[in-house]
Amino acid sequence: MRAARLTAWRAPLEIADLPMPDAPEGGVVLRVLACGVCRSDWHVWTGADPDVSLPHVPGHEYCGEVIAVGAGVTRWRTGDRVIAPFILACGSCPDCAQGHQTICARQALPGFTHAGAFAEAIAVPFADANLTALPENLDPALAAALGCRVTTAWHALTGRAAVQAGEWVAVFGTGGVGLSAALLARGLGARVIAVDIAQEKLDHAKALGIDAEVNAAQCDPAVAIREITGGGADVAIEALGVAQTTVPALKCLRKLGRMVQVGMPAGDHTTMPIPMDAVYSGQLAVFGTRGMPSWRYPPLLDFVMSGRVDLTPLVARRIGLSQATEELAVFDGPAPPGVAVITDFAG
């Protein structure tokens, strides 16, 4: 199969012919229909993720068609089109039994701990516990984003912060996961403020119906949000994983507000100075989140397919496999609006 392989940190991905994967026991092999290029892939590319060893095939937000089925799989057969979360839980441990698949101790992470989906095919373990059928009329390029950015944003909003209609939600960072959070929150009936330092991204978010914008390069975003909301946001979503956004995300909240750390802190940002006085005096709730349990896919798909949210603007660029390096390098600076998705594995 054709795959894009990382052989050195920050080096151009090598387009290589690799052996087709075998279907693991309890797992399947998918022909990849689409795979997003995500900021977490950039962390892999730069060497910031300790789970990755070289050589390595990145890619963790994907959908595909089952082309081989391993022993013990009962729910899937060849020809099925499916979506996979980026955290593949074992499905049999106590945490999985309680619905907490994202903290499964036996979890597999294609694109991180296992070969990923920057390839024509991918082996997916624990298939019965994780895969969800791809709705027939859902564009694979959009479905690929459901494996990471959209699902992570949905779980942050509904599973962690429990956002309610009418609340103010401030989203710090309008990349893939941030824009997903903003659109989903709007669909849930919340009032949404987008925060970024790139005016182009803010204009894009505003054109998609976001209620207000704050350019953090021109003002103190926490002060601006308090003025817009008349006292502070009810919920803040941090979507970058850096101190420059985490600190104002906490400071922008009204008393009893909730902040969800969605962005992955890596490298120099694994330890941050946090304004604990704001947490204490505001009696704030701070949540961490990572991925989404697979059992929460049906409500999300129902929400998307019902038309309550239009996520099609997320997919800004459909690219070939050979263009993946170029898209990864974009994350070294302010990335353009929308996300890139690999849809051509021959190109």
N, C-alpha and C positions, 0 to 999 in steps of 0.2 A: 504494500500500500504506500501511497505518497503521504509524507508527513513533514512537518516543520519541526526541527530538532534544535534545542539549545545546547551548544557544546562549550561555551565560555560565557561568563557574565557580560552582559551588554553587547555581545557579539551578534552579528546578523544571524538569524535562524537559518540553519542548513536545511535545504529541501532535499530529502533523502527517500530512497525506496527501502522500507522496513518490512519485516515479515508481518503478515496478517496476524492479529492476536487470536488466541484460542479462547473459547467460551469457558470461563471458570465454573467450577461446581457452584450451583446456585446463582449463576450469572448469565449474561448474554453478551453477544457482540453486536454493536450497532454500526450500520453505515451512517456516517455523520451527515445530516442534512444541512446543518448550520451550526456555527460556533462563534460566540461573541469574543471580542478582544477587550479585556477588562483591566482596570487599574490593578487588580490583584495579580493578573498575568504580568504586569509591569514589575510588581514586587518580585515575582519569580525571575524575570529577565535580569533584574539588577543584582540578584543574589541576596535580597533582603529577607527571603523566606527560608528559615532553617530546615524546613521539611524537604527541601529540594536538593537532589544531588545530580550531578552531570554524568553523561548526557541525559537530556530530558525532553519530552514532548509536552509543552504547556497546553492550556485550554481546558476550562472547567465549566463553561455555561454552554450547553449544547442540547440538541435534540436529534433523533435519528430513527432509522428503521431497523428492526431486529432482523439480523441475517444469520445468526447462529444462537442456539439455546443450549445451555449447560445442563448437566444432570441435576435433578431436583427442582427445576423451575416449573411452576404449575400455572402461573397467571399469564405467561406470554408465549407467543409462537412467532415463527418467521413471518415477516410481512407487517407486523404490528408497528405503528409509529408512536413513539413515546418521548416523554420529557424526563430528564433526570435531575434531581437536585445535586448541587456540588458536594454536599456531605452525604455519603452513602452509608447509612447506619446498618448495623448487623440485623436488626429486627427481632433479636431474641434475648437481649440482656435486660436487666431490671430497668435501666433508663429508657430503653426503647419501649418496654411494656407500659411505662407511664406516659408515653407520648413525647419523651424528650430526646428525640433522635439526634439532635444537633450536638449533644454531649456524649454520645455513644463512645465508649472507650475503644471499640473495635472498628471505628469508622474508617472508611477508605475515601481518599480525596483525589480523584482523577485530576491531573493537571498540577498536583502538588506531590502527594505520596505515591501516585501511580501515573502511568503514561496518560496524557490528556487527549483532547479532541482537536488539536491542530493537526488533524490527520483524516484520512478517508474512512477510518474505522477505529472504534474504541471498545475495549472490554469493560463491562460494567458489572461489578460484583453485587451481591445481595439484591438481585433484580426484583424479586417478589415484594420485598419490603420497601422499595424506593421508587420504582418507575410508575409513571402516570400516563394514561393514554393521551395522545395529542389530538385535540379536536380537529375534525376534518377540515374546517374552514379557517383554521388558525395558521397564519403565515409562519413557516419554519424559522425565518429570520427573527421574527418577533418572539416565537416560542423559545428560541435559544436564550433570550434575555431572561426568560422566566426561571432559568436554572440558577441564577445568582442575583442579578441586580433587582429585578422586580420582586422575586420571592423574599429577598432580604429586606427590601423596603416594606413589603406587605406585613411581614412578621413584626418588624419594628413598630409599625403603626397600630396593628390590630392585636398582636400577641404580647407586646411589651408595654407600649404606651396607652393602649386601649382608647385611641382617638375617637372623640364624639363629634357629631355634627354641630357646627357653630363655633367650635374651638379654633383658636389661633394656633397654627403650626408654622414654626420657622425652620426652614431647611437650609443648612449651611453646606454649600457646595452643590452645584447643579450639573455634575457629571452624570454618568449613567444611573447610579443608584439614587443620587439626589433628585434628579429630574423624575425618576420613577416614583420616589416618595412624594414629591410635590403633586404629580398628577393623580396618584392614588388617594392622597389626602383630600384633594379637591373633589374626587369622585365620592368620597365618604361624607362629603358635606362640610368639611372644615374650611376655614379661611387660611390661605397659605401665603407666606412671605418667603421669597427666594433670596438667598444671600450668596454673593460671589464677588470676585474681584475682576471678572471678565464681563464687560458690559454686553458683549455679543451674546453670551449665555443668558444673561438676565433678560435681554430683549426677546430671546427665543422663548424663555419661560413665560414671559408676560404675554407673548402672542398666543400661547397655548392656554391662556385663561387663568394664570396665577394672579392672585389678588394684588400683591404688592411686591416690590423688589428693593433690595438694599445693596448698594455697591460698597463693599467693605474697604475698598481702596480709598474711598473718599470721606468716610466717616467712621465713628465708633458704631458698629452694627448693633450692639446691645442697647445703646441709647436710642438709636433710630427705631428699633423694634418696639421698645417701650412706648415711644411716642405714637407709632402707628396703631398699636393695640390698646393704648390707654392704660398701660400698667404692666405689660409684659405678655409674652406668649404662654399659652397653656402647655405646649409641647415644643421641644427643640429636637431636631434630627441632625446629628453631626455625621456628614457623609464623606469626610476626607481622611480622618485619622491623624490630624496634626493639632498641636497646641493652639495655633493661631485661630482655629475654628472651634475647638472644644471649649476653650475658656469663655468666649462670648456666647456660645450656645448655652452655657450655664447662667451667665450673667443676664441674659435677655429674658429669663423666665419670671413670671409672676409667682407669688407665694403658692406653695403646693404644686408647682409645675413639675413636669417630667422631662428628662433629657435622655435620649437614646444614643449611645455611641455605636454608630453603624460603620463608620470608616475604620479600617484596620490600622492600628498604630504599628509601625514597623521602623527598623533602623533607629535613628536618633529620636524617634517619637514614641518609643515603647514606654518611656517614663516622661510624664508631663507635670508641670506645676498647675495644680488644680485649686481654684478659689473655694476652699472648703468653708470659708466664712459665708459665701453665698448659699452653699448647700445647707449650712446650719441655720442661718437666719431666715432663709426662705422655705425651710422644711421641704427641700426638693427631693425628688426621687430620681436616681441615676441608674439607668439600665444599660447593660451590655447586650449585644445581640450578634449572632453569627449564623447566617443561613436561615432555613425554615424547615420544620419537620415535614416530611412528605405527606402526612395525613391532612395537611392544610392546603394542599393543591386544589381539591374540588371547590372549596369556597372562593378561592382566588380565581380559578377558571370561570366559575359561574359569574363572578363580578365582572371579569373582562368580557366574556361573551355576551353578557346582558346589555352591553353598550353603556354602562355607567361610567366607563373611563375609556378614552381612546389613547392607546399606547403606541399607535403606529408612528408618531413623530419621533419616538426613541431611536428608531433605526435610520440613521443618517447616511451611512455608507455601507454598501455591499461590496466586499472585496474578494480578491483571490488569495489563496494560501500564501503565495510568494510575497504578498503585501503586508503580512503580519508584522514583520520587523518595523516597518515604517509606522504602523499604527501604535506599536509599543513605545517607540521613541517619542511619539506625540505627548505621552504622559510626563515627559521631563519638564514640560512647561504647561501653560494653560491650554487644555485640549479644546478643540472646537465643539460646538453643540452637538448633542446626539451621540450615538454609539456606532462603532464599526462591527460588522458581522461578516465572518467568512462564509460565503455561500458557494464559491467556486473552488473546488479542491484540485482542479487541474490547472488553474491559472496561477 
